[in-house]
Amino acid sequence: MNTITNTPVVLSKEQLLRHWLGHRFVTRRVIEAFPEKEFFEFSIGGMRPFSALTSELLSIAVPALKSIISREIAPYVENEAVFATKKEYLEKWDEATDEIIRLWPQIKEEDFEKSFKLFGQYEFPIYQNILYFIDNEIHHRGQGYVYLRALNIEPPFFWERW
């Protein structure tokens, strides 16, 4: 039987974090682009307003990262991060980004392949859970782009990540 002893690395741990932070920077700029009222009220086709989507993103990233680090399976708490103003959302977004940066070194590189049952629901390798955080953010940011365009607001360029 052949065993793989050396798996090629496509991205380093630091590159993955930088990639994620780049997406968070763009999402922050999408939040900033919304007028206050529309951030909380505007939707299309029954989709949630961007404030609710932002609340979801805030309820996933740091709580899930803490859970991965501690290996304690905690349920997803919907609407854990609901605020009254766009300014508060931006402040919490920045705090969460700082927390991600602080927590990131606590994940051992060799643990990325280990399985973890995120929110007690989905069991995947840790690297796939982190990719889920990023994919979910991109998905919801895409909804924000549609909203901004419908409001005749030019969304930020997605490739300008810094």
N, CA, C and O of each residue as an XYZ file, in Angstrom:
648
protein
N       0.844     -1.170      0.000
C       0.000      0.000      0.000
C       0.898      1.245      0.000
O       1.859      1.344      0.763
N       0.556      2.167     -0.863
C       1.286      3.436     -0.910
C       0.671      4.417      0.074
O      -0.550      4.547      0.159
N       1.516      5.094      0.804
C       1.028      6.146      1.695
C       1.654      7.456      1.277
O       2.811      7.508      0.859
N       0.888      8.489      1.391
C       1.393      9.816      1.062
C       2.043     10.370      2.318
O       1.403     10.488      3.362
N       3.294     10.703      2.208
C       4.000     11.227      3.376
C       4.208     12.725      3.299
O       4.470     13.379      4.308
N       4.091     13.257      2.113
C       4.315     14.690      1.967
C       3.243     15.258      1.047
O       3.283     15.043     -0.165
N       2.303     15.970      1.609
C       1.227     16.565      0.840
C       1.661     17.946      0.362
O       2.081     18.776      1.168
N       1.563     18.199     -0.953
C       1.932     19.538     -1.429
C       0.992     20.601     -0.862
O      -0.208     20.366     -0.719
N       1.533     21.742     -0.550
C       0.754     22.844      0.004
C       0.510     23.869     -1.093
O       1.437     24.317     -1.769
N      -0.746     24.225     -1.252
C      -1.108     25.241     -2.239
C      -1.031     26.625     -1.605
O      -0.494     27.561     -2.197
N      -1.565     26.741     -0.411
C      -1.532     27.988      0.343
C      -0.954     27.699      1.722
O      -1.240     26.663      2.322
N      -0.159     28.598      2.203
C       0.294     28.477      3.585
C      -0.829     28.946      4.502
O      -1.797     29.562      4.056
N      -0.689     28.653      5.764
C      -1.650     29.103      6.773
C      -1.764     30.626      6.735
O      -2.865     31.172      6.810
N      -0.642     31.300      6.620
C      -0.641     32.766      6.587
C      -1.301     33.296      5.312
O      -1.996     34.311      5.349
N      -1.086     32.615      4.191
C      -1.717     33.042      2.939
C      -3.230     32.867      3.004
O      -3.977     33.703      2.495
N      -3.682     31.779      3.632
C      -5.119     31.561      3.778
C      -5.734     32.666      4.635
O      -6.796     33.191      4.303
N      -5.081     33.014      5.716
C      -5.578     34.106      6.557
C      -5.618     35.404      5.768
O      -6.610     36.129      5.835
N      -4.581     35.710      5.033
C      -4.545     36.950      4.247
C      -5.672     36.964      3.214
O      -6.296     37.999      2.980
N      -5.925     35.818      2.604
C      -7.017     35.702      1.633
C      -8.356     36.020      2.306
O      -9.161     36.789      1.780
N      -8.579     35.414      3.478
C      -9.815     35.641      4.224
C      -9.931     37.108      4.621
O     -10.991     37.713      4.458
N      -8.864     37.677      5.134
C      -8.900     39.083      5.548
C      -9.155     40.009      4.360
O      -9.819     41.035      4.502
N      -8.631     39.648      3.193
C      -8.908     40.437      1.994
C     -10.401     40.463      1.688
O     -10.955     41.507      1.346
N     -11.046     39.310      1.814
C     -12.502     39.267      1.606
C     -13.229     40.077      2.669
O     -14.204     40.765      2.364
N     -12.775     40.007      3.896
C     -13.411     40.788      4.962
C     -13.285     42.287      4.682
O     -14.209     43.047      4.970
N     -12.159     42.714      4.128
C     -11.963     44.118      3.773
C     -12.994     44.542      2.719
O     -13.586     45.616      2.827
N     -13.208     43.700      1.703
C     -14.179     44.044      0.662
C     -15.587     44.073      1.251
O     -16.360     44.985      0.959
N     -15.924     43.092      2.071
C     -17.257     43.063      2.680
C     -17.474     44.293      3.547
O     -18.570     44.855      3.561
N     -16.461     44.711      4.259
C     -16.579     45.923      5.074
C     -16.916     47.119      4.184
O     -17.745     47.953      4.547
N     -16.275     47.198      3.029
C     -16.542     48.304      2.110
C     -17.958     48.231      1.546
O     -18.559     49.265      1.255
N     -18.498     47.023      1.388
C     -19.890     46.882      0.953
C     -20.813     47.419      2.044
O     -21.754     48.155      1.748
N     -20.555     47.061      3.296
C     -21.354     47.596      4.407
C     -21.318     49.128      4.381
O     -22.355     49.783      4.488
N     -20.124     49.685      4.238
C     -19.967     51.147      4.202
C     -20.762     51.781      3.072
O     -21.270     52.891      3.225
N     -20.878     51.097      1.942
C     -21.520     51.671      0.756
C     -23.034     51.839      0.924
O     -23.643     52.662      0.241
N     -23.628     51.082      1.808
C     -25.081     51.161      1.988
C     -25.492     52.427      2.713
O     -24.861     52.804      3.701
N     -26.543     53.094      2.240
C     -27.162     54.140      3.058
C     -27.741     53.475      4.312
O     -28.140     52.311      4.272
N     -27.785     54.199      5.399
C     -28.227     53.644      6.697
C     -29.573     52.924      6.593
O     -29.684     51.759      6.976
N     -30.576     53.600      6.087
C     -31.932     53.031      6.035
C     -31.960     51.755      5.194
O     -32.546     50.754      5.606
N     -31.339     51.787      4.034
C     -31.366     50.651      3.125
C     -30.571     49.462      3.674
O     -30.894     48.310      3.382
N     -29.553     49.734      4.451
C     -28.770     48.658      5.069
C     -29.684     47.759      5.909
O     -29.484     46.546      5.977
N     -30.682     48.367      6.544
C     -31.592     47.637      7.431
C     -32.896     47.205      6.763
O     -33.549     46.276      7.238
N     -33.285     47.867      5.664
C     -34.623     47.619      5.122
C     -34.662     47.075      3.704
O     -35.598     46.356      3.353
N     -33.678     47.396      2.885
C     -33.768     47.057      1.460
C     -33.542     45.568      1.230
O     -32.611     44.969      1.769
N     -34.418     44.989      0.415
C     -34.230     43.603     -0.008
C     -34.886     43.413     -1.363
O     -35.695     44.230     -1.804
N     -34.529     42.344     -1.999
C     -35.084     41.998     -3.307
C     -35.520     40.534     -3.246
O     -34.804     39.683     -2.720
N     -36.685     40.262     -3.782
C     -37.127     38.887     -3.932
C     -37.220     38.098     -2.645
O     -37.043     36.879     -2.651
N     -37.492     38.768     -1.549
C     -37.633     38.065     -0.288
C     -36.327     37.760      0.432
O     -36.337     37.144      1.498
N     -35.200     38.187     -0.143
C     -33.927     37.973      0.545
C     -33.844     38.911      1.746
O     -34.510     39.946      1.787
N     -33.039     38.544      2.700
C     -32.879     39.350      3.908
C     -32.125     40.647      3.598
O     -31.322     40.686      2.666
N     -32.374     41.703      4.369
C     -31.588     42.929      4.209
C     -30.113     42.649      4.509
O     -29.783     41.654      5.155
N     -29.230     43.533      4.036
C     -27.799     43.288      4.206
C     -27.392     43.319      5.668
O     -26.411     42.675      6.038
N     -28.105     44.040      6.502
C     -27.801     44.016      7.941
C     -27.972     42.606      8.497
O     -27.156     42.155      9.300
N     -29.024     41.907      8.077
C     -29.253     40.538      8.550
C     -28.175     39.592      8.023
O     -27.745     38.684      8.733
N     -27.744     39.801      6.798
C     -26.671     38.977      6.232
C     -25.367     39.224      6.982
O     -24.598     38.299      7.242
N     -25.134     40.479      7.321
C     -23.933     40.836      8.084
C     -23.997     40.223      9.479
O     -22.986     39.749      9.998
N     -25.170     40.232     10.080
C     -25.338     39.597     11.386
C     -24.979     38.115     11.313
O     -24.319     37.582     12.206
N     -25.416     37.463     10.248
C     -25.081     36.046     10.079
C     -23.566     35.853      9.993
O     -23.009     34.969     10.644
N     -22.910     36.682      9.190
C     -21.454     36.553      9.043
C     -20.750     36.772     10.374
O     -19.788     36.074     10.695
N     -21.227     37.735     11.144
C     -20.636     37.987     12.464
C     -20.923     36.841     13.433
O     -20.125     36.571     14.331
N     -22.041     36.180     13.256
C     -22.409     35.065     14.138
C     -21.672     33.779     13.793
O     -21.733     32.809     14.549
N     -20.984     33.762     12.672
C     -20.267     32.553     12.252
C     -18.766     32.659     12.496
O     -18.202     31.807     13.183
N     -18.117     33.660     11.965
C     -16.651     33.677     11.884
C     -15.955     33.475     13.229
O     -15.272     32.467     13.416
N     -16.108     34.385     14.145
C     -15.386     34.294     15.418
C     -15.920     33.164     16.292
O     -15.118     32.396     16.822
N     -17.245     33.024     16.471
C     -17.713     31.898     17.293
C     -17.247     30.540     16.756
O     -16.860     29.666     17.533
N     -17.282     30.364     15.457
C     -16.854     29.086     14.875
C     -15.351     28.887     15.028
O     -14.899     27.779     15.315
N     -14.584     29.937     14.841
C     -13.132     29.837     15.000
C     -12.786     29.484     16.447
O     -11.910     28.654     16.689
N     -13.460     30.100     17.397
C     -13.239     29.763     18.811
C     -13.588     28.301     19.083
O     -12.885     27.614     19.824
N     -14.660     27.843     18.489
C     -15.083     26.467     18.664
C     -14.052     25.494     18.080
O     -13.753     24.464     18.684
N     -13.526     25.820     16.932
C     -12.495     24.985     16.307
C     -11.259     24.917     17.195
O     -10.687     23.845     17.392
N     -10.858     26.042     17.719
C      -9.652     26.103     18.564
C      -9.848     25.314     19.856
O      -8.961     24.567     20.270
N     -10.994     25.479     20.485
C     -11.246     24.803     21.759
C     -11.682     23.353     21.565
O     -11.637     22.555     22.502
N     -12.104     23.016     20.351
C     -12.665     21.711     20.011
C     -13.967     21.454     20.766
O     -14.386     20.308     20.934
N     -14.590     22.522     21.213
C     -15.890     22.414     21.860
C     -16.964     22.717     20.824
O     -16.987     23.795     20.231
N     -17.835     21.767     20.620
C     -18.881     21.937     19.617
C     -19.995     22.781     20.225
O     -20.670     22.368     21.168
N     -20.167     23.959     19.666
C     -21.204     24.879     20.128
C     -22.222     25.066     19.004
O     -21.838     25.160     17.838
N     -23.497     25.121     19.332
C     -24.504     25.317     18.284
C     -24.416     26.724     17.687
O     -23.955     27.665     18.332
N     -24.862     26.835     16.462
C     -24.953     28.145     15.822
C     -26.058     28.936     16.509
O     -27.158     28.426     16.724
N     -25.759     30.178     16.849
C     -26.744     31.044     17.485
C     -27.131     32.119     16.475
O     -26.393     33.078     16.247
N     -28.306     31.936     15.877
C     -28.777     32.900     14.887
C     -29.079     34.227     15.569
O     -29.563     34.260     16.700
N     -28.797     35.289     14.890
C     -29.033     36.647     15.393
C     -28.257     36.946     16.667
O     -28.703     37.734     17.501
N     -27.105     36.323     16.815
C     -26.248     36.609     17.969
C     -25.680     38.025     17.876
O     -25.394     38.656     18.894
N     -25.522     38.509     16.665
C     -24.891     39.812     16.443
C     -25.855     40.740     15.709
O     -25.748     40.918     14.496
N     -26.782     41.321     16.434
C     -27.748     42.254     15.843
C     -27.559     43.608     16.508
O     -27.541     43.719     17.734
N     -27.418     44.637     15.674
C     -27.130     45.973     16.183
C     -28.090     46.978     15.570
O     -28.771     46.678     14.589
N     -28.142     48.163     16.146
C     -29.136     49.170     15.756
C     -28.659     50.125     14.672
O     -29.482     50.734     13.989
N     -27.338     50.271     14.496
C     -26.831     51.224     13.507
C     -25.758     50.581     12.635
O     -25.113     49.607     13.023
N     -25.591     51.143     11.472
C     -24.539     50.666     10.578
C     -23.170     50.884     11.220
O     -22.269     50.061     11.059
N     -23.016     51.986     11.942
C     -21.760     52.276     12.637
C     -21.415     51.149     13.614
O     -20.263     50.725     13.700
N     -22.421     50.672     14.348
C     -22.184     49.566     15.285
C     -21.759     48.300     14.537
O     -20.876     47.572     14.992
N     -22.382     48.044     13.401
C     -21.995     46.875     12.600
C     -20.543     46.996     12.144
O     -19.786     46.027     12.197
N     -20.164     48.179     11.701
C     -18.774     48.371     11.255
C     -17.799     48.197     12.413
O     -16.731     47.607     12.247
N     -18.161     48.705     13.575
C     -17.299     48.530     14.755
C     -17.170     47.058     15.111
O     -16.068     46.585     15.390
N     -18.281     46.326     15.107
C     -18.247     44.899     15.422
C     -17.494     44.122     14.342
O     -16.801     43.149     14.636
N     -17.634     44.557     13.102
C     -16.898     43.913     12.007
C     -15.392     44.045     12.248
O     -14.637     43.084     12.098
N     -14.978     45.243     12.621
C     -13.551     45.482     12.886
C     -13.075     44.689     14.103
O     -11.979     44.128     14.096
N     -13.902     44.647     15.141
C     -13.547     43.863     16.331
C     -13.419     42.383     15.974
O     -12.491     41.712     16.425
N     -14.343     41.879     15.170
C     -14.299     40.472     14.777
C     -13.057     40.192     13.928
O     -12.420     39.149     14.082
N     -12.719     41.106     13.048
C     -11.514     40.927     12.231
C     -10.277     40.880     13.118
O      -9.408     40.029     12.929
N     -10.194     41.786     14.079
C      -9.068     41.770     15.025
C      -9.026     40.453     15.799
O      -7.950     39.908     16.045
N     -10.184     39.951     16.177
C     -10.261     38.692     16.920
C      -9.815     37.512     16.051
O      -9.133     36.609     16.537
N     -10.192     37.517     14.786
C      -9.738     36.471     13.862
C      -8.213     36.474     13.791
O      -7.576     35.423     13.852
N      -7.646     37.651     13.662
C      -6.178     37.770     13.596
C      -5.544     37.272     14.890
O      -4.502     36.617     14.859
N      -6.161     37.576     16.018
C      -5.637     37.136     17.312
C      -5.751     35.620     17.486
O      -4.832     34.982     18.001
N      -6.868     35.050     17.061
C      -7.121     33.623     17.249
C      -6.349     32.735     16.264
O      -5.988     31.605     16.594
N      -6.102     33.241     15.081
C      -5.535     32.434     13.993
C      -4.282     31.647     14.395
O      -4.190     30.465     14.064
N      -3.332     32.240     15.082
C      -2.123     31.474     15.443
C      -2.398     30.269     16.344
O      -1.552     29.384     16.466
N      -3.566     30.229     16.970
C      -3.887     29.124     17.871
C      -4.294     27.847     17.128
O      -4.400     26.782     17.736
N      -4.519     27.951     15.831
C      -4.806     26.755     15.036
C      -3.473     26.194     14.571
O      -2.709     26.867     13.880
N      -3.205     24.965     14.956
C      -1.965     24.319     14.537
C      -2.083     23.900     13.075
O      -3.120     23.403     12.635
N      -1.015     24.110     12.347
C      -1.049     23.785     10.922
C      -1.417     22.326     10.685
O      -2.149     22.020      9.743
N      -0.922     21.425     11.523
C      -1.216     20.004     11.339
C      -2.679     19.671     11.634
O      -3.140     18.581     11.294
N      -3.413     20.586     12.258
C      -4.822     20.345     12.568
C      -5.763     20.665     11.407
O      -6.933     20.285     11.450
N      -5.292     21.337     10.397
C      -6.172     21.738      9.294
C      -6.835     20.544      8.611
O      -7.936     20.680      8.078
N      -6.197     19.399      8.616
C      -6.757     18.193      7.997
C      -7.690     17.432      8.926
O      -8.417     16.546      8.477
N      -7.684     17.760     10.202
C      -8.524     17.044     11.169
C      -9.984     17.444     11.000
O     -10.297     18.590     10.678
N     -10.861     16.486     11.223
C     -12.296     16.749     11.114
C     -12.799     17.494     12.333
O     -12.310     17.312     13.448
N     -13.784     18.332     12.092
C     -14.453     19.036     13.176
C     -15.912     19.202     12.787
O     -16.221     19.557     11.650
N     -16.803     18.946     13.727
C     -18.236     19.044     13.464
C     -18.705     20.459     13.798
O     -19.121     20.735     14.923
N     -18.635     21.332     12.830
C     -18.961     22.742     12.999
C     -20.415     22.919     13.413
O     -21.329     22.408     12.765
N     -20.613     23.652     14.504
C     -21.939     23.936     15.062
C     -22.709     22.646     15.375
O     -23.935     22.662     15.488
N     -21.987     21.537     15.514
C     -22.622     20.259     15.795
C     -23.412     19.715     14.622
O     -24.197     18.780     14.780
N     -23.211     20.298     13.433
C     -24.022     19.920     12.275
C     -23.216     19.309     11.135
O     -23.603     18.281     10.581
N     -22.100     19.937     10.784
C     -21.383     19.563      9.570
C     -19.966     19.133      9.921
O     -19.195     19.921     10.470
N     -19.620     17.896      9.611
C     -18.287     17.410      9.950
C     -17.422     17.390      8.692
O     -17.659     16.628      7.755
N     -16.422     18.249      8.709
C     -15.477     18.374      7.611
C     -14.110     18.676      8.199
O     -14.000     19.047      9.367
N     -13.068     18.519      7.391
C     -11.751     18.972      7.871
C     -11.797     20.465      8.189
O     -12.548     21.219      7.570
N     -10.995     20.875      9.147
C     -10.975     22.268      9.588
C     -10.745     23.227      8.419
O     -11.383     24.277      8.353
N      -9.850     22.884      7.506
C      -9.604     23.798      6.380
C     -10.873     23.995      5.560
O     -11.098     25.084      5.031
N     -11.715     22.950      5.443
C     -12.965     23.102      4.701
C     -13.959     23.978      5.461
O     -14.717     24.731      4.850
N     -13.959     23.884      6.782
C     -14.813     24.773      7.569
C     -14.419     26.226      7.344
O     -15.283     27.088      7.179
N     -13.134     26.498      7.336
C     -12.660     27.870      7.123
C     -13.010     28.334      5.716
O     -13.415     29.481      5.524
N     -12.858     27.454      4.733
C     -13.266     27.815      3.372
C     -14.765     28.087      3.312
O     -15.212     28.938      2.543
N     -15.540     27.371      4.116
C     -16.979     27.643      4.198
C     -17.237     29.059      4.701
O     -18.098     29.757      4.167
N     -16.492     29.492      5.731
C     -16.665     30.861      6.249
C     -16.459     31.862      5.120
O     -17.239     32.799      4.952
N     -15.395     31.647      4.348
C     -15.055     32.562      3.252
C     -16.112     32.490      2.155
O     -16.580     33.522      1.675
N     -16.493     31.267      1.754
C     -17.495     31.095      0.693
C     -18.826     31.724      1.087
O     -19.470     32.379      0.267
N     -19.239     31.532      2.323
C     -20.503     32.094      2.798
C     -20.450     33.626      2.754
O     -21.425     34.277      2.379
N     -19.312     34.186      3.139
C     -19.164     35.639      3.089
C     -19.255     36.146      1.646
O     -19.931     37.138      1.376
N     -18.577     35.465      0.728
C     -18.616     35.864     -0.686
C     -20.050     35.775     -1.210
O     -20.516     36.670     -1.914
N     -20.737     34.703     -0.866
C     -22.123     34.507     -1.295
C     -23.006     35.678     -0.842
O     -23.729     36.271     -1.644
N     -22.936     36.000      0.452
C     -23.774     37.086      0.956
C     -23.321     38.446      0.435
O     -24.146     39.325      0.188
N     -22.025     38.618      0.270
C     -21.550     39.882     -0.303
C     -22.099     40.050     -1.722
O     -22.408     41.166     -2.140
N     -22.220     38.948     -2.458
C     -22.825     39.006     -3.790
C     -24.249     39.527     -3.733
O     -24.672     40.294     -4.597
N     -24.990     39.105     -2.708
C     -26.340     39.644     -2.534
C     -26.261     41.154     -2.289
O     -27.058     41.922     -2.826
N     -25.294     41.565     -1.474
C     -25.105     42.993     -1.215
C     -24.798     43.764     -2.488
O     -25.266     44.890     -2.659
N     -24.015     43.169     -3.383
C     -23.697     43.813     -4.655
C     -24.973     44.024     -5.464
O     -25.174     45.085     -6.055
N     -25.833     43.007     -5.487
C     -27.100     43.131     -6.217
C     -27.931     44.260     -5.616
O     -28.490     45.077     -6.348
N     -28.015     44.308     -4.291
C     -28.769     45.374     -3.634
C     -28.199     46.746     -3.989
O     -28.940     47.660     -4.350
N     -26.881     46.881     -3.885
C     -26.266     48.179     -4.180
C     -26.539     48.599     -5.622
O     -26.872     49.755     -5.881
N     -26.401     47.672     -6.552
C     -26.680     48.012     -7.967
C     -28.140     48.420     -8.146
O     -28.433     49.358     -8.888
N     -29.063     47.721     -7.472
C     -30.483     48.075     -7.562
C     -30.738     49.463     -6.976
O     -31.686     50.143     -7.368
N     -29.895     49.875     -6.046
C     -30.003     51.210     -5.447
C     -29.199     52.258     -6.219
O     -29.067     53.398     -5.775
N     -28.661     51.863     -7.381
C     -27.818     52.734     -8.207
C     -26.563     53.195     -7.467
O     -26.124     54.336     -7.606
N     -26.002     52.286     -6.683
C     -24.755     52.560     -5.967
C     -23.697     51.618     -6.522
O     -23.904     50.406     -6.580
N     -22.577     52.173     -6.923
C     -21.474     51.362     -7.450
C     -20.836     50.578     -6.302
O     -20.308     51.174     -5.363
N     -20.882     49.242     -6.372
C     -20.239     48.468     -5.300
C     -18.719     48.529     -5.425
O     -18.199     48.834     -6.498
N     -18.013     48.247     -4.352
C     -16.553     48.256     -4.434
C     -16.065     47.138     -5.363
O     -16.717     46.103     -5.498
N     -14.941     47.355     -5.982
C     -14.358     46.330     -6.832
C     -13.928     45.159     -5.951
O     -13.225     45.350     -4.959
N     -14.351     43.950     -6.312
C     -14.071     42.790     -5.461
C     -12.593     42.430     -5.441
O     -12.137     41.735     -4.532
N     -11.857     42.884     -6.409
C     -10.421     42.542     -6.471
C      -9.556     43.523     -5.684
O      -8.361     43.290     -5.503
N     -10.135     44.585     -5.229
C      -9.392     45.549     -4.394
C      -9.549     45.133     -2.944
O     -10.435     45.607     -2.233
N      -8.670     44.240     -2.522
C      -8.807     43.629     -1.200
C      -7.987     44.290     -0.127
O      -7.952     43.790      0.998
N      -7.332     45.379     -0.415
C      -6.560     46.066      0.636
C      -6.667     47.515      0.438
O      -6.095     48.287      1.207
